[in-house]
Amino acid sequence: MKSRRQFIKLTGTGLLAAGFSEAYATHVEQIDKGIQEVTFTLGMAGYTFKEFTIEQTIGMMKRIGVSCLSLKDFHLPYNSTQEQINMVLQKFRDAGIQIYTLGVIYMKTRESVDLAFEYAKMAGVNMIVGAPEYELLSYVEEKVKSYDLRLAIHNHGPDNPLYPNAEDIWNHVQNLDARIGICMDIGHTRRDGRNPAADIKKYFSRIYDIHIKDVDLATKEGKTVEMGRGIIDIPEVVSVLRTLNYSGKCSLEFEKDMKDPLAGIAESIGYWKGVLACSV
């Protein structure tokens, strides 16, 4: 059972994430101090904002206080010119938001691999979150070497036979260039009947990005819920990340109420920050 002090920290952090003033959240200074001690950064996965414009996305990110984004193609189409890319990225930069990666990018042909790597180069990122077809991995490896970019392959759980979990990704990439690794989606991992914390430990050397969320069932039918309301042991995940000194991003991908997600995003971020504060 958490102590009263821990509970106050958790509650205070949640209130701040939801947009309440500091007057309503106690021990804020201690929370901030605790959060600064972690080696990983909170971000947002762009799919969360599928129903919103760039301007609306920026507005929500500013409200929730998150400044790192994995950008999706509906906000930056793959066929964009350099000028168009620069204009979009400048909008985010002006708002204090870092585009740290692009994706998920699906690669079904050699031409789509070519496009993905050139797109990432034009955008100036050093990592792609993607899902190339298995038979394209040797060609992807050539591109990784020539562009000097990381590729973090995203798992999609029981919905898709292509990379259902981190083990499958590992089995396909362990003998390839070390710049090819894993973007672990802990929600899809749990829906695939696996323990996210255990998989993080086992495949940590190739985990370059993490999508965080919570789900209600450890089956294909599992749906996204607000973090802390589902079945994933988020404190265990945080503990493993801290123990291993993970230094990448943990980006919330919130797939519930996608036309009106702000309350659920804020609750999830508040819970995440509260777990961080309580695990100091």
C-alpha positions as CSV (number, residue, x, y, z in Angstrom):
1,M,0.0,0.0,0.0
2,K,1.3,3.4,-0.9
3,S,2.0,5.9,1.9
4,R,0.0,9.0,2.2
5,R,3.0,11.0,1.0
6,Q,3.2,8.9,-2.1
7,F,-0.5,9.3,-2.7
8,I,-0.3,13.0,-2.4
9,K,2.5,13.1,-4.9
10,L,0.5,10.9,-7.4
11,T,-2.6,13.0,-7.0
12,G,-0.7,16.3,-7.3
13,T,1.0,15.1,-10.5
14,G,-2.2,14.0,-12.1
15,L,-3.9,17.3,-11.3
16,L,-1.0,19.2,-12.9
17,A,-1.1,17.0,-16.0
18,A,-4.8,17.6,-16.4
19,G,-4.3,21.3,-16.4
20,F,-5.0,22.4,-12.8
21,S,-3.0,25.1,-11.2
22,E,-0.2,24.5,-8.8
23,A,-2.4,25.7,-6.0
24,Y,-4.4,22.5,-6.2
25,A,-1.4,20.1,-6.3
26,T,0.8,19.6,-3.3
27,H,4.5,18.7,-3.1
28,V,4.9,19.8,-6.7
29,E,8.6,20.7,-6.1
30,Q,9.3,17.2,-4.9
31,I,7.5,15.6,-7.9
32,D,9.5,17.7,-10.4
33,K,12.7,16.8,-8.6
34,G,11.8,13.1,-8.8
35,I,10.9,13.2,-12.5
36,Q,14.1,14.9,-13.4
37,E,16.1,11.9,-12.0
38,V,14.8,9.5,-14.7
39,T,16.9,8.9,-17.8
40,F,14.0,8.6,-20.3
41,T,11.7,11.2,-21.7
42,L,7.9,11.4,-22.0
43,G,6.6,11.9,-25.6
44,M,3.5,11.5,-27.7
45,A,3.0,9.0,-30.5
46,G,1.5,10.9,-33.5
47,Y,-1.3,8.4,-34.2
48,T,-3.0,9.7,-31.0
49,F,-3.8,12.9,-33.0
50,K,-5.2,11.2,-36.1
51,E,-8.4,13.2,-36.1
52,F,-6.7,16.6,-35.6
53,T,-4.9,19.2,-37.6
54,I,-1.3,20.2,-36.9
55,E,-2.5,23.4,-35.1
56,Q,-4.9,21.4,-32.9
57,T,-2.2,18.8,-32.1
58,I,0.2,21.5,-31.0
59,G,-2.5,23.1,-28.9
60,M,-3.2,19.8,-27.1
61,M,0.5,19.0,-26.6
62,K,1.0,22.5,-25.0
63,R,-2.0,21.9,-22.7
64,I,-0.6,18.5,-21.5
65,G,3.0,19.8,-21.3
66,V,4.7,17.3,-23.5
67,S,7.3,18.5,-26.0
68,C,8.4,15.4,-27.9
69,L,6.4,13.9,-30.8
70,S,6.7,10.9,-33.1
71,L,5.2,12.4,-36.3
72,K,2.7,10.5,-38.5
73,D,2.2,10.9,-42.2
74,F,-1.2,12.5,-42.0
75,H,0.5,15.5,-40.7
76,L,3.6,15.2,-42.9
77,P,2.8,13.2,-46.1
78,Y,5.5,11.0,-47.5
79,N,5.5,12.8,-50.9
80,S,6.1,16.2,-49.3
81,T,8.7,18.4,-50.8
82,Q,11.6,19.7,-48.8
83,E,9.9,23.1,-48.6
84,Q,6.7,21.5,-47.3
85,I,8.6,19.5,-44.7
86,N,10.4,22.5,-43.5
87,M,7.2,24.4,-43.1
88,V,5.6,21.7,-41.0
89,L,8.6,21.1,-38.8
90,Q,8.9,24.9,-38.2
91,K,5.4,25.0,-36.9
92,F,6.3,22.4,-34.3
93,R,9.7,24.1,-33.5
94,D,8.0,27.4,-33.0
95,A,5.7,25.7,-30.4
96,G,8.7,24.2,-28.6
97,I,7.9,20.7,-29.8
98,Q,10.7,18.3,-30.9
99,I,9.9,15.9,-33.8
100,Y,12.2,13.1,-32.6
101,T,11.1,10.4,-35.1
102,L,8.7,9.6,-37.9
103,G,6.2,6.7,-38.0
104,V,5.0,4.1,-37.9
105,I,6.0,3.8,-41.6
106,Y,5.0,0.6,-43.4
107,M,7.4,-0.6,-46.0
108,K,5.9,-3.2,-48.5
109,T,8.2,-2.6,-51.5
110,R,11.8,-1.6,-52.2
111,E,10.4,1.7,-53.5
112,S,8.6,2.4,-50.2
113,V,11.9,1.7,-48.3
114,D,13.7,4.2,-50.5
115,L,10.9,6.8,-49.9
116,A,10.9,6.2,-46.1
117,F,14.7,6.8,-45.8
118,E,14.8,9.8,-48.0
119,Y,11.7,11.2,-46.2
120,A,13.5,10.8,-42.8
121,K,16.7,12.4,-44.2
122,M,14.7,15.4,-45.5
123,A,13.1,15.7,-42.1
124,G,16.4,15.6,-40.3
125,V,15.5,12.9,-37.8
126,N,18.0,10.1,-36.8
127,M,15.4,7.3,-36.4
128,I,12.4,5.9,-38.2
129,V,9.7,3.9,-36.5
130,G,8.7,1.4,-39.1
131,A,7.4,-2.0,-40.1
132,P,9.2,-3.4,-43.3
133,E,8.1,-6.7,-44.8
134,Y,10.3,-9.5,-43.6
135,E,11.7,-10.1,-47.1
136,L,12.9,-6.5,-47.3
137,L,15.1,-6.6,-44.2
138,S,18.3,-7.1,-46.0
139,Y,17.5,-4.1,-48.3
140,V,16.6,-2.1,-45.2
141,E,19.9,-3.0,-43.7
142,E,21.7,-1.5,-46.7
143,K,19.7,1.7,-46.3
144,V,20.4,1.9,-42.5
145,K,24.1,1.7,-43.3
146,S,24.1,4.2,-46.2
147,Y,21.9,6.8,-44.4
148,D,23.3,6.1,-40.9
149,L,19.7,6.1,-39.4
150,R,18.2,3.8,-36.8
151,L,15.1,1.8,-37.6
152,A,12.9,0.9,-34.6
153,I,10.5,-1.8,-35.7
154,H,7.0,-1.5,-34.1
155,N,5.2,-4.6,-32.8
156,H,1.4,-4.8,-33.4
157,G,0.4,-7.7,-31.3
158,P,-2.1,-10.3,-32.3
159,D,-3.7,-8.1,-35.0
160,N,-0.9,-8.5,-37.5
161,P,1.3,-11.5,-38.2
162,L,4.0,-9.1,-39.2
163,Y,6.1,-8.5,-36.0
164,P,3.5,-9.4,-33.4
165,N,5.9,-9.0,-30.5
166,A,9.5,-8.1,-29.5
167,E,10.7,-11.7,-29.7
168,D,9.7,-11.9,-33.3
169,I,11.4,-8.6,-34.1
170,W,14.5,-9.8,-32.2
171,N,14.6,-13.1,-34.1
172,H,14.6,-11.3,-37.4
173,V,17.1,-8.5,-36.6
174,Q,19.5,-9.9,-34.1
175,N,22.1,-10.7,-36.8
176,L,21.5,-7.5,-38.7
177,D,23.2,-4.1,-38.2
178,A,22.8,-2.9,-34.7
179,R,21.0,0.2,-35.8
180,I,17.9,-1.9,-36.6
181,G,16.0,-2.5,-33.4
182,I,12.6,-2.4,-31.7
183,C,9.9,0.2,-30.9
184,M,8.0,-1.7,-28.2
185,D,4.4,-1.0,-27.9
186,I,3.6,-2.2,-24.4
187,G,-0.2,-2.3,-25.0
188,H,0.1,-4.6,-28.1
189,T,2.7,-6.7,-26.1
190,R,0.2,-7.3,-23.3
191,R,-2.6,-8.0,-25.8
192,D,-0.3,-10.7,-27.3
193,G,-0.3,-12.4,-23.9
194,R,3.2,-11.3,-22.9
195,N,4.6,-9.3,-20.0
196,P,6.0,-6.0,-21.2
197,A,8.5,-5.6,-18.4
198,A,9.9,-9.0,-19.0
199,D,10.3,-8.4,-22.7
200,I,11.9,-5.0,-22.1
201,K,14.5,-6.8,-19.9
202,K,15.1,-9.6,-22.4
203,Y,15.4,-7.5,-25.6
204,F,16.7,-4.3,-24.0
205,S,19.9,-4.0,-26.1
206,R,17.8,-3.4,-29.2
207,I,14.9,-1.3,-27.8
208,Y,15.2,2.2,-29.2
209,D,11.7,3.5,-28.6
210,I,8.7,2.7,-26.5
211,H,5.0,3.3,-27.0
212,I,3.2,3.4,-23.7
213,K,-0.5,2.8,-23.0
214,D,-2.8,0.5,-21.0
215,V,-5.3,-2.1,-22.1
216,D,-8.2,-3.9,-20.6
217,L,-7.6,-7.5,-21.8
218,A,-4.5,-9.6,-22.5
219,T,-6.2,-10.8,-25.8
220,K,-6.7,-9.6,-29.3
221,E,-10.0,-8.0,-28.1
222,G,-8.1,-5.8,-25.6
223,K,-8.8,-2.1,-26.0
224,T,-6.9,1.0,-24.9
225,V,-7.9,2.5,-21.6
226,E,-6.6,5.3,-19.5
227,M,-3.3,4.4,-17.9
228,G,-3.8,2.9,-14.5
229,R,-7.3,1.6,-15.3
230,G,-6.1,-1.4,-17.3
231,I,-4.2,-4.6,-16.6
232,I,-0.6,-3.6,-17.4
233,D,1.7,-3.3,-14.4
234,I,2.9,0.2,-15.2
235,P,5.0,0.5,-12.0
236,E,6.8,-2.7,-13.0
237,V,7.5,-1.3,-16.5
238,V,8.9,2.0,-15.0
239,S,11.0,0.1,-12.5
240,V,12.6,-2.0,-15.2
241,L,13.3,1.1,-17.4
242,R,14.9,2.9,-14.4
243,T,17.0,-0.2,-13.5
244,L,18.3,-0.5,-17.0
245,N,18.9,3.2,-17.4
246,Y,16.8,3.4,-20.6
247,S,17.5,6.8,-22.2
248,G,15.0,6.9,-25.1
249,K,11.4,8.2,-25.3
250,C,8.3,6.7,-23.8
251,S,5.6,8.0,-26.0
252,L,1.9,7.8,-25.1
253,E,-0.2,6.3,-27.8
254,F,-3.8,6.9,-26.7
255,E,-6.3,5.1,-29.0
256,K,-9.5,5.6,-27.0
257,D,-12.0,8.4,-27.7
258,M,-9.9,9.5,-30.6
259,K,-12.2,12.4,-31.6
260,D,-12.1,13.7,-28.0
261,P,-9.0,12.2,-26.3
262,L,-7.7,15.1,-24.2
263,A,-9.1,14.1,-20.9
264,G,-7.9,10.5,-21.3
265,I,-4.4,11.7,-22.4
266,A,-4.2,14.0,-19.4
267,E,-5.3,11.2,-17.0
268,S,-2.8,8.8,-18.5
269,I,0.1,11.3,-18.3
270,G,-0.9,12.2,-14.7
271,Y,-0.8,8.5,-13.8
272,W,2.6,8.0,-15.5
273,K,4.1,10.9,-13.8
274,G,2.7,9.8,-10.5
275,V,4.3,6.4,-10.9
276,L,7.6,8.0,-11.6
277,A,7.3,10.2,-8.5
278,C,6.3,7.3,-6.3
279,S,9.2,5.1,-7.6
280,V,11.9,7.5,-6.7
